[in-house]
């Protein structure tokens, strides 16, 4: 696998993470389904996955960046499984609207599992690391508009998620379940 192909795969992965975060914002802002504390932690996992992929886009593919992706995905799938187990018993209810029959936390668990699998596959191909150490500032993103777009979207969505969590939870502990934006009420 060439370094350029690996970089494009990282960019596509980052865009997929962006899509998940955009869908989460759609549910939050349009359908007014505020994320619960576990949902916010899953978003942290997605942002951290995007951070690892973004490092690969910015500095070239490296095994340690994939390590960040793996640790973030393992964190995210752990939180997702925790939330699934909270709602798996009949009569315990659920959180949020289903999408294609599954709730967002179940989809998040599936997505994190796919991220773990995809990252493990990417780690197998050693040729992608050939030019990684020689990436200069002028060669960042490999001249790829796809990589630049993915990197910028990850930064924007990470900032938006941090701001959203601050507005929802304020400086203290988040409500479970959340009912409004606590920080906005204090202004």
PyMOL commands that set and color helices and strands:
alter all, ss='L'
color gray80, all
select helices_A, chain A and resi 3-29+37-59+63-87+104-124+127-129+132-134+137-143+145-169+182-186
alter helices_A, ss='H'
color red, helices_A
deselect
rebuild
show_as cartoon
